[in-house]
Amino acid sequence: MTKPDLPYYLTSFLGKYLPGEKNASSHTIQSYSFTFKLLLSFFESVKLIVPERLSMSDLARDTIVEFLDWLETERGCGITTRNQRLVAIHSFVRFVQKQSPENLYEFQQILNIPDKKCAKTVVPFLTGDEMKILLSMPDPSNRNGLRDLVLLALLYDSAARVQEIIDLKVKDLRLDKPTVVTLHGKGQKTRQVPITEKTKCLLQPYLQRHSRNIGISVGEEYVFVNQKNQQLSRWGISYIISKYVDMAKLHDGFDVKFPVTAHVFRHSKSVHLLQSGVNLIYIRDLLGHCDCSTTQIYAKADTETRRKALEAAYADILPTEELPDWSDDKNLMDFLISFGR
């Protein structure tokens, strides 16, 4: 009988290695944990092996591939989700292969499982006019309207991820020159992003009316809170955005067919900067990307800039004079009519 050592290694991986040695964020740990919850459910329901009986030898390449296929067929997960689950499994296998060398060959086979190819989606973004309409929807004359206007404006101006806005505290805002906001992003990375004078002018009166939490210093308070003075959630921000998107759709010039999420603000800012001629490297730093390969998706999405570049390149090549009307050529018309006789 094999030793049920998988529970031990899995506990060490999630409880010690990720938060301790890797300093992984709570969101990464939560995502990896959910992957292994699904894997344990797969073993129990399909392989009929309860979690306490699992051993490292049960982690075979064919079994992992079967699990990934099970995610797609039984749970209806997409290819992107399947690939994300594989990333978590690969991370665990790299951690455990040094501690369980007797299974090293099978672990190498698991690490050789490739991502499944999928069609790359087009980055959705709002045009400048559409963004202007959307930002004009909140009513800043009341408390919630001012909060919502500042929230939407800062989402766009900073190109922040939704979690970065949720975690934003008063101490992360510098309203003196140079005006910057400090964002705490993925992988425990911190970056400073400049914001415009207009956004600064919105933030100043908003912070002056900001509700205080007794017992918490001003700098430690969250910038965006709900009616109970609690940190806004992802659902709360999605609700706020959806409310104003519905209002904007009643106006001419806002004919948006795709769902507008917090990430669309990030996409929109990136494309608008690209259209303004900002170097891709600066956009990469603004977004907090590791390299330009990720940022290049916005260059592919920006069809308007490409169209203008192509028109400029071929401006002197294409004929500009009016083309003749072939129907006026009597000899040609008689020739064509002769085919029907």
Phi, psi and chi 1 to 4 in degrees:
 res  aa     phi    psi   chi1   chi2   chi3   chi4
   1 MET       -  131.7 -177.6  176.8  178.3      -
   2 THR   -74.7  153.0   56.5      -      -      -
   3 LYS   -76.4  130.0 -178.1  173.6   60.4  173.5
   4 PRO   -78.1   73.3   27.6  -32.7      -      -
   5 ASP   -96.8  -10.5   49.7    0.5      -      -
   6 LEU   -60.0  -43.7 -179.8   57.2      -      -
   7 PRO   -57.0  -38.0  -26.9   35.9      -      -
   8 TYR   -64.6  -49.3  167.3   75.7      -      -
   9 TYR   -66.2  -36.3  -71.7  125.8      -      -
  10 LEU   -68.0  -39.5 -169.3   54.0      -      -
  11 THR   -64.0  -41.5  -58.4      -      -      -
  12 SER   -65.4  -38.5  -60.7      -      -      -
  13 PHE   -65.1  -49.2  174.5   70.6      -      -
  14 LEU   -79.7  -34.8  -64.3  172.9      -      -
  15 GLY   -91.4  -25.8      -      -      -      -
  16 LYS  -120.7  -51.8  -62.4  178.6 -178.6  179.5
  17 TYR   -65.8  -52.0  175.8   71.1      -      -
  18 LEU   -64.3  -52.6  -73.6 -179.7      -      -
  19 PRO   -74.4  -27.9   26.4  -32.5      -      -
  20 GLY   -88.9  -71.2      -      -      -      -
  21 GLU   -72.1  -40.5  -64.7 -176.5   37.8      -
  22 LYS   -87.9  -16.8  -64.7  -67.8  -71.8 -176.3
  23 ASN    52.9   40.7 -165.6   26.6      -      -
  24 ALA   -69.7  150.9      -      -      -      -
  25 SER   -72.1  162.2   68.0      -      -      -
  26 SER   -62.8  -30.1   58.1      -      -      -
  27 HIS   -70.8  -38.5  -59.2  -71.7      -      -
  28 THR   -64.9  -45.2  -61.4      -      -      -
  29 ILE   -63.0  -40.2  -63.2  172.9      -      -
  30 GLN   -64.1  -41.8 -175.8  179.2    9.8      -
  31 SER   -64.7  -44.2  174.9      -      -      -
  32 TYR   -64.9  -39.2  -78.1   19.7      -      -
  33 SER   -60.9  -41.2  -62.4      -      -      -
  34 PHE   -67.2  -34.3 -171.2   68.3      -      -
  35 THR   -58.6  -45.3  -64.3      -      -      -
  36 PHE   -78.5  -22.1  -70.9  102.5      -      -
  37 LYS   -63.2  -42.3  -73.9  179.1 -177.0  177.8
  38 LEU   -66.2  -39.7  -66.5  172.9      -      -
  39 LEU   -64.5  -41.7 -177.5   60.2      -      -
  40 LEU   -65.9  -37.2  -65.1  179.0      -      -
  41 SER   -65.0  -38.0  -62.1      -      -      -
  42 PHE   -63.3  -47.0  165.8   76.9      -      -
  43 PHE   -60.7  -39.8  -88.0  113.8      -      -
  44 GLU   -74.6  -40.0 -170.6  168.3   13.0      -
  45 SER   -87.1  -33.2   61.7      -      -      -
  46 VAL  -100.4  -46.6  178.4      -      -      -
  47 LYS   -90.7   -9.4  -62.9  -61.7 -175.9 -179.8
  48 LEU    59.0   40.0  -56.5  179.2      -      -
  49 ILE  -119.5  118.6  -53.8  175.0      -      -
  50 VAL   -73.8  153.4  -66.1      -      -      -
  51 PRO   -55.0  -39.5  -28.0   35.4      -      -
  52 GLU   -70.2  -10.7   57.4  -91.7   23.1      -
  53 ARG  -102.3    0.4  -64.4  -67.7 -176.7 -177.6
  54 LEU   -74.0  141.0  -76.4  170.0      -      -
  55 SER  -126.3  166.1   67.1      -      -      -
  56 MET   -62.8  -27.6  -64.4  -52.3  -59.4      -
  57 SER   -68.2  -16.5   59.1      -      -      -
  58 ASP   -75.0  -16.3  -67.5  -42.8      -      -
  59 LEU   -84.8   84.5  -73.5 -174.3      -      -
  60 ALA  -108.5  156.9      -      -      -      -
  61 ARG   -57.5  -47.6 -176.7 -172.1 -171.4  -78.8
  62 ASP   -63.0  -35.1  -67.2  -18.3      -      -
  63 THR   -67.6  -41.9  -56.6      -      -      -
  64 ILE   -65.8  -41.2  -62.6  -58.1      -      -
  65 VAL   -63.1  -40.1  171.6      -      -      -
  66 GLU   -63.1  -38.9 -172.8  178.9   -8.5      -
  67 PHE   -63.8  -43.3  164.0   67.4      -      -
  68 LEU   -64.1  -40.7  -62.9  173.4      -      -
  69 ASP   -65.4  -35.7  -66.9  -22.3      -      -
  70 TRP   -63.3  -35.9  175.4   79.7      -      -
  71 LEU   -61.0  -40.8  -71.1  176.1      -      -
  72 GLU   -74.8  -45.2  -73.0 -168.9   77.0      -
  73 THR   -81.4  -45.1   56.5      -      -      -
  74 GLU   -87.6  -38.4  -62.6  -61.7  -37.7      -
  75 ARG   -99.4   -7.6  -68.5 -171.6   58.4   86.3
  76 GLY    70.5   26.2      -      -      -      -
  77 CYS   -75.0  150.5  -63.2      -      -      -
  78 GLY   -81.5  174.1      -      -      -      -
  79 ILE   -66.0  -36.8  -63.6  177.1      -      -
  80 THR   -61.3  -43.2  -57.7      -      -      -
  81 THR   -65.2  -41.2  -57.8      -      -      -
  82 ARG   -57.0  -45.6  170.1 -165.0  170.7  111.4
  83 ASN   -66.2  -34.9  -68.7  -22.1      -      -
  84 GLN   -64.9  -39.5  -70.8  173.5  -15.1      -
  85 ARG   -65.4  -35.5  -56.5  -55.4  175.1 -155.0
  86 LEU   -67.1  -35.4 -179.3   59.0      -      -
  87 VAL   -60.1  -43.3  168.2      -      -      -
  88 ALA   -63.7  -41.7      -      -      -      -
  89 ILE   -65.8  -42.1  -66.4  172.2      -      -
  90 HIS   -59.9  -42.4  -81.1  171.3      -      -
  91 SER   -61.7  -42.2 -179.7      -      -      -
  92 PHE   -65.6  -41.7  172.6   67.0      -      -
  93 VAL   -65.5  -38.8  168.2      -      -      -
  94 ARG   -64.1  -35.0  -69.8 -170.1 -176.8   96.4
  95 PHE   -68.5  -40.9  158.5   74.9      -      -
  96 VAL   -92.3  -15.3   81.4      -      -      -
  97 GLN   -66.3  -27.6   64.0 -178.2   -8.2      -
  98 LYS   -76.4  -23.5  -64.3  179.1 -178.6  178.5
  99 GLN   -94.3  -13.2  -54.7 -177.2   48.9      -
 100 SER  -134.4   65.8 -177.3      -      -      -
 101 PRO   -66.1  -17.7   22.6  -32.4      -      -
 102 GLU   -66.9  -17.4   63.8  -87.5   13.2      -
 103 ASN  -109.1   20.4  -62.1  -53.5      -      -
 104 LEU   -60.5  -41.3 -172.2   59.4      -      -
 105 TYR   -60.9  -46.4  174.8   76.5      -      -
 106 GLU   -66.7  -34.1 -160.7   60.1   50.9      -
 107 PHE   -64.4  -40.1  -70.3  158.5      -      -
 108 GLN   -64.3  -34.3  -67.4  -60.2  -44.7      -
 109 GLN   -65.9  -37.6  -64.3  -59.5  -52.5      -
 110 ILE   -67.0  -42.0  -66.2  174.3      -      -
 111 LEU   -64.7  -21.2  -68.5  174.4      -      -
 112 ASN   -86.6   -0.8  -72.5  -29.5      -      -
 113 ILE   -68.0  120.6  -60.8  174.8      -      -
 114 PRO   -84.4  161.2   31.9  -33.8      -      -
 115 ASP   -63.6  149.3  -71.9  -16.7      -      -
 116 LYS   -85.6  129.2 -167.5  171.2 -175.7  178.6
 117 LYS   -68.8  142.4  -68.4 -175.2  177.8 -179.8
 118 CYS  -143.8  160.5   60.4      -      -      -
 119 ALA   -68.7  133.0      -      -      -      -
 120 LYS   -80.7  127.9  -64.9 -174.3 -179.8  -63.0
 121 THR   -80.0  152.5   56.7      -      -      -
 122 VAL   -78.5  135.4  177.8      -      -      -
 123 VAL   -68.2  120.9  173.9      -      -      -
 124 PRO   -81.2  137.3   29.1  -31.4      -      -
 125 PHE  -151.2  157.4   65.9   93.0      -      -
 126 LEU   -94.1  144.7  -60.2  176.6      -      -
 127 THR   -71.7  168.7   65.1      -      -      -
 128 GLY   -58.9  -41.9      -      -      -      -
 129 ASP   -66.6  -39.7  -68.1  -23.1      -      -
 130 GLU   -65.5  -40.6  -69.9  168.7  -18.3      -
 131 MET   -65.9  -37.7 -177.5   59.6   70.1      -
 132 LYS   -63.4  -41.5 -173.2  175.4 -179.0  179.5
 133 ILE   -63.8  -44.7  -67.6  172.8      -      -
 134 LEU   -63.0  -41.5 -178.5   56.4      -      -
 135 LEU   -72.7  -12.8  -67.9  177.9      -      -
 136 SER   -89.1   -2.6   67.1      -      -      -
 137 MET   -75.6  -42.9  -68.0  -61.8  102.3      -
 138 PRO   -64.8  146.8  -21.0   32.9      -      -
 139 ASP   -99.9  105.0 -180.0   10.3      -      -
 140 PRO   -75.2    0.5   27.0  -32.3      -      -
 141 SER   -76.2  -14.9   62.8      -      -      -
 142 ASN  -118.0  167.4   59.8   73.1      -      -
 143 ARG   -63.0  -49.8  178.6 -177.9  171.8 -175.0
 144 ASN   -67.5  -36.6  -74.7  -17.9      -      -
 145 GLY   -65.1  -40.0      -      -      -      -
 146 LEU   -65.1  -43.3  178.5   59.9      -      -
 147 ARG   -59.5  -43.8  178.6 -155.5   62.5 -173.6
 148 ASP   -67.1  -38.5  -63.0  -14.2      -      -
 149 LEU   -64.5  -45.2  175.2   58.5      -      -
 150 VAL   -64.5  -39.6  175.0      -      -      -
 151 LEU   -60.8  -50.9  171.5   64.9      -      -
 152 LEU   -65.8  -40.8  -61.0 -175.6      -      -
 153 ALA   -65.3  -41.2      -      -      -      -
 154 LEU   -72.7  -34.7 -167.6   58.2      -      -
 155 LEU   -57.1  -44.2  -98.8  176.9      -      -
 156 TYR   -75.5  -48.0  171.3   72.8      -      -
 157 ASP   -66.2  -37.0 -161.6   14.2      -      -
 158 SER   -91.2  -13.3   65.8      -      -      -
 159 ALA    54.6   37.3      -      -      -      -
 160 ALA   -79.9  153.9      -      -      -      -
 161 ARG   -73.1  156.9  -59.6  179.0  179.4   92.8
 162 VAL   -61.6  -38.8   63.0      -      -      -
 163 GLN   -67.9  -31.4 -168.4   61.5   45.8      -
 164 GLU   -66.3  -36.2  -66.2  170.2  -14.8      -
 165 ILE   -72.1  -39.8  -71.5  -67.4      -      -
 166 ILE   -60.8  -41.9  -69.5  172.4      -      -
 167 ASP   -83.3   -2.5  -65.9  -24.3      -      -
 168 LEU   -65.7  130.1 -168.2   66.4      -      -
 169 LYS  -115.2  163.1  -65.4 -177.3  178.0 -179.5
 170 VAL   -58.8  -35.9  174.9      -      -      -
 171 LYS   -67.4  -15.1   66.6  179.6 -179.0 -179.2
 172 ASP   -83.8   -4.0  -63.8  -37.8      -      -
 173 LEU  -103.7  127.5  -63.4  174.0      -      -
 174 ARG  -116.7  108.2  175.8 -166.5  170.4  106.7
 175 LEU   -96.4   -7.4  -60.1 -175.4      -      -
 176 ASP   -79.0  161.9  -61.7  -31.5      -      -
 177 LYS   -72.6  135.3  -69.7 -173.7  178.1 -179.3
 178 PRO   -77.0  135.4   29.4  -33.8      -      -
 179 THR   -77.1  116.7  -50.9      -      -      -
 180 VAL  -139.4  158.6  -64.4      -      -      -
 181 VAL  -122.4  133.4   54.4      -      -      -
 182 THR   -93.9  119.7  -58.3      -      -      -
 183 LEU  -109.2  136.9  -60.0  175.2      -      -
 184 HIS  -105.3  103.3  -54.5  -81.7      -      -
 185 GLY   -99.3 -161.4      -      -      -      -
 186 LYS   -65.4  147.4  -64.4  168.4   65.8  175.4
 187 GLY    68.2   28.5      -      -      -      -
 188 GLN    59.2   27.1  -53.1  -68.2  -18.4      -
 189 LYS   -93.4  141.0  -64.2  176.9 -177.6  176.4
 190 THR  -117.6  137.7  -59.4      -      -      -
 191 ARG  -141.8  152.9   68.1 -174.4 -172.5  -80.9
 192 GLN  -106.9  129.3  -72.0 -170.8  -33.8      -
 193 VAL  -119.8  126.5  175.3      -      -      -
 194 PRO   -72.0  145.1   25.3  -32.7      -      -
 195 ILE  -122.5  157.1   54.6  177.2      -      -
 196 THR   -77.2  166.2   62.2      -      -      -
 197 GLU   -64.3  -34.6 -172.7   69.6   20.3      -
 198 LYS   -66.0  -40.9  -70.5 -175.3  177.3  179.4
 199 THR   -66.3  -38.7  -56.4      -      -      -
 200 LYS   -60.2  -42.1  169.9 -172.0  171.0 -179.0
 201 CYS   -67.6  -23.4  -67.9      -      -      -
 202 LEU   -80.2  -37.1  -71.7  174.0      -      -
 203 LEU   -69.0  -37.4  -83.2  165.4      -      -
 204 GLN   -59.7  -54.7  -74.2  176.4  -33.7      -
 205 PRO   -67.0  -29.4   22.6  -32.5      -      -
 206 TYR   -65.6  -44.9  170.4   70.6      -      -
 207 LEU   -68.2  -30.7  -67.6  177.3      -      -
 208 GLN   -66.0  -31.5  -69.3  171.9   -1.0      -
 209 ARG   -95.9    5.6  -55.4  179.1 -164.9  178.2
 210 HIS   -64.7  132.8 -162.9  -87.9      -      -
 211 SER   -69.6  140.1  -60.6      -      -      -
 212 ARG   -95.5  143.3  -66.9  -67.5  -50.4  -81.9
 213 ASN  -102.7  119.5  -82.0  -41.7      -      -
 214 ILE   -65.1  133.0  -59.8  175.6      -      -
 215 GLY    93.4   -4.2      -      -      -      -
 216 ILE  -119.6  131.4  -59.2  177.7      -      -
 217 SER   -65.0  155.3   63.9      -      -      -
 218 VAL   -58.1  -43.3  176.0      -      -      -
 219 GLY   -64.3  -26.3      -      -      -      -
 220 GLU   -88.8   -3.2  -68.2  -63.2  -32.6      -
 221 GLU   -77.0  145.6  -68.1 -178.2  -14.7      -
 222 TYR   -74.1  143.1  -70.2  106.8      -      -
 223 VAL   -69.1  -41.0  174.8      -      -      -
 224 PHE  -115.7  118.3  -61.0  107.8      -      -
 225 VAL  -129.2  164.0  -65.2      -      -      -
 226 ASN   -91.2 -169.1   57.0   23.3      -      -
 227 GLN   -66.9  -19.3  -66.1  179.8  -12.6      -
 228 LYS   -94.8   13.1  -63.7 -179.4 -179.9  179.5
 229 ASN    61.3   29.3 -100.2    7.9      -      -
 230 GLN  -106.3  155.7  -63.2  173.5  -19.2      -
 231 GLN   -56.2  132.2 -179.9 -175.4   16.6      -
 232 LEU   -63.1  146.0  -91.7 -178.5      -      -
 233 SER  -100.7  171.7   63.1      -      -      -
 234 ARG   -60.5  -41.4  -75.1  173.3  175.5  -97.0
 235 TRP   -63.5  -38.7 -178.2   89.6      -      -
 236 GLY   -63.4  -42.9      -      -      -      -
 237 ILE   -67.8  -39.5  -68.2 -179.4      -      -
 238 SER   -61.5  -39.4  -64.0      -      -      -
 239 TYR   -64.1  -43.6  172.4   79.0      -      -
 240 ILE   -62.3  -46.1  -68.6  170.6      -      -
 241 ILE   -63.1  -45.7  -66.1  173.8      -      -
 242 SER   -61.7  -36.9  -62.7      -      -      -
 243 LYS   -61.6  -44.7  178.0  174.9   67.9  173.0
 244 TYR   -80.2  -25.5  -67.4  113.0      -      -
 245 VAL   -65.1  -42.3  167.6      -      -      -
 246 ASP   -61.8  -37.9  -69.5  -20.2      -      -
 247 MET   -68.7  -39.8  -65.0  170.7   59.1      -
 248 ALA   -67.3  -30.1      -      -      -      -
 249 LYS   -67.0  -14.0  -73.4 -178.9  177.9  179.2
 250 LEU   -80.7   -7.2  -59.2  177.0      -      -
 251 HIS  -103.1  146.9  -70.1   67.8      -      -
 252 ASP   -66.6  142.2  -65.6  -25.1      -      -
 253 GLY    95.6   -4.1      -      -      -      -
 254 PHE  -122.4   76.8 -165.5   90.4      -      -
 255 ASP  -109.3   75.8 -173.8   22.1      -      -
 256 VAL  -103.0  124.4  177.5      -      -      -
 257 LYS   -97.1  -18.4  -56.3  -60.3 -176.6 -176.2
 258 PHE   -96.7  159.2   54.4   84.3      -      -
 259 PRO   -66.7  131.7  -17.3   29.4      -      -
 260 VAL   -95.7  109.9  178.9      -      -      -
 261 THR  -110.7  177.5   64.3      -      -      -
 262 ALA   -61.4  -32.9      -      -      -      -
 263 HIS   -71.0  -22.9 -138.0   63.1      -      -
 264 VAL   -65.4  -32.9  169.7      -      -      -
 265 PHE   -62.1  -41.7  -76.1   73.4      -      -
 266 ARG   -64.1  -45.1  179.7  174.4  166.4   88.1
 267 HIS   -61.3  -43.9  -67.1  -31.5      -      -
 268 SER   -63.5  -45.3  -58.2      -      -      -
 269 LYS   -60.2  -41.7  177.4   69.5  173.1 -176.3
 270 SER   -63.7  -45.1  -54.9      -      -      -
 271 VAL   -66.8  -39.7  173.4      -      -      -
 272 HIS   -65.3  -38.1  -64.3  166.5      -      -
 273 LEU   -64.5  -40.4  -72.2  173.4      -      -
 274 LEU   -64.4  -41.5 -161.8   63.2      -      -
 275 GLN   -65.9  -25.8  -68.7  173.4  -18.6      -
 276 SER   -84.1   -1.4  -59.7      -      -      -
 277 GLY    91.1   12.5      -      -      -      -
 278 VAL   -71.4  136.7  177.2      -      -      -
 279 ASN   -61.1  142.6 -168.2  -70.0      -      -
 280 LEU   -60.6  -29.3 -153.7   61.4      -      -
 281 ILE   -67.2  -40.2  -65.8  177.5      -      -
 282 TYR   -67.0  -37.8  -62.5  140.3      -      -
 283 ILE   -65.9  -39.0  -60.4  175.8      -      -
 284 ARG   -58.3  -45.7  176.5 -157.0   64.7 -174.8
 285 ASP   -66.8  -37.5  -65.8  -20.1      -      -
 286 LEU   -62.4  -41.2  174.2   73.7      -      -
 287 LEU   -81.0  -16.7  -61.2  177.4      -      -
 288 GLY    80.6   25.6      -      -      -      -
 289 HIS   -78.9  152.1  -70.8  162.1      -      -
 290 CYS   -74.3  -36.6  -65.9      -      -      -
 291 ASP  -148.0  171.7   54.7   63.7      -      -
 292 CYS   -73.5  -15.1  -76.4      -      -      -
 293 SER   -62.1  -33.9   61.3      -      -      -
 294 THR   -74.2  -38.5  -52.7      -      -      -
 295 THR   -69.8  -22.4  -42.9      -      -      -
 296 GLN   -65.1  -14.5  -76.2  174.7  -10.4      -
 297 ILE   -62.1  -27.5   61.8  172.1      -      -
 298 TYR   -75.8  -31.3  -59.1  108.5      -      -
 299 ALA   -65.6  -35.9      -      -      -      -
 300 LYS   -72.4  -31.2  -64.5  177.7 -179.2  178.1
 301 ALA   -77.0  -24.4      -      -      -      -
 302 ASP   -82.5   80.5 -178.5   20.2      -      -
 303 THR   -71.6  -28.6   55.6      -      -      -
 304 GLU   -65.8  -44.2 -178.3   62.7   18.5      -
 305 THR   -64.2  -40.4  -59.9      -      -      -
 306 ARG   -64.5  -39.5  -78.0 -176.3  -71.5  169.2
 307 ARG   -62.1  -44.9 -177.5 -173.6   64.1   80.5
 308 LYS   -64.8  -38.5  -69.0  179.9  179.4  178.7
 309 ALA   -65.2  -40.7      -      -      -      -
 310 LEU   -67.9  -39.8  -70.4  172.3      -      -
 311 GLU   -64.6  -39.1  -73.7 -178.5  -10.2      -
 312 ALA   -68.4  -35.7      -      -      -      -
 313 ALA   -69.3  -33.5      -      -      -      -
 314 TYR  -110.3   18.0  -67.1  100.4      -      -
 315 ALA   -61.4  -36.4      -      -      -      -
 316 ASP   -96.2    4.3  -61.7  -30.8      -      -
 317 ILE  -101.2  -44.7  -62.7  176.7      -      -
 318 LEU   -71.8  144.5  -61.9  176.8      -      -
 319 PRO   -67.8  139.0   23.6  -32.7      -      -
 320 THR  -106.5  -20.5   55.8      -      -      -
 321 GLU   -73.1  157.7   65.5  -86.9    7.3      -
 322 GLU   -68.0  131.9 -174.1  175.7   -9.4      -
 323 LEU   -75.3  145.9  -63.3  176.4      -      -
 324 PRO   -69.9  153.8   25.7  -34.6      -      -
 325 ASP   -88.9  111.7 -173.8   -3.1      -      -
 326 TRP   -65.9  -21.0   61.3  -91.1      -      -
 327 SER   -70.7  -14.9   61.2      -      -      -
 328 ASP   -81.6   -9.0  -69.2  -22.6      -      -
 329 ASP   -82.6  103.0 -170.5  -20.0      -      -
 330 LYS   -66.1  -39.2  -60.5  -58.8 -178.0 -178.6
 331 ASN   -62.8  -41.1  -67.0  -30.3      -      -
 332 LEU   -66.1  -41.6  175.4   61.2      -      -
 333 MET   -64.2  -42.4  -69.0  -61.6  -64.6      -
 334 ASP   -63.1  -38.4  -68.0  -21.2      -      -
 335 PHE   -63.4  -41.8  174.3   72.4      -      -
 336 LEU   -69.7  -37.1  -66.3  173.4      -      -
 337 ILE   -66.3  -31.4  -68.2  172.3      -      -
 338 SER   -62.5  -22.5   66.0      -      -      -
 339 PHE   -70.0  -22.3  -80.7  101.7      -      -
 340 GLY   -91.9    1.0      -      -      -      -
 341 ARG   -86.2      -  -66.1  172.8 -178.7  170.1
